[in-house]
């Protein structure tokens, strides 16, 4: 059975993504909301791919606007956190993260090339610790919580 809400969003997303004045943050917010309730894995993966595309477009725009590198890194850290949130949501069983489901989800992401094998969320799925607030802490020396971080617009 087709998911009309998803299809309407996907169509609107594709039409508006490159348009001047597009409210990218509103698209991200709706994308996260849809991913949280979507039960079809194919549509979940499509939403994840849309999020990655949106992040890449926004980061390219920040670079073209000559935003300082540490602010771009902070922006990317925030978006990695959103990506991880989506994967954690997908792994919920009775309101708790099921590590077996998370292991399968992260394996799918690694196989598709959207995640590296040493990603902190993958390590958590394999039984390690995971720092939810800043999964990029060990990767970069930027402060993604800085007040002047770039926003999607």
Secondary structure, DSSP 4 states (H G I P E B T S, - for coil): ---HHHHHHHHHHHHHTTSTT--HHHHHHHHHHHHHH---HHHHHHHHHHHHHHHHHHHHHHHHTT--HHHHHHHHHHHHHHHHHHHHHHTEETTEE-HHHHHHHHHHHHHTTSS-TT-HHHHHHTT----SS-TTTTT----TT-TT-----
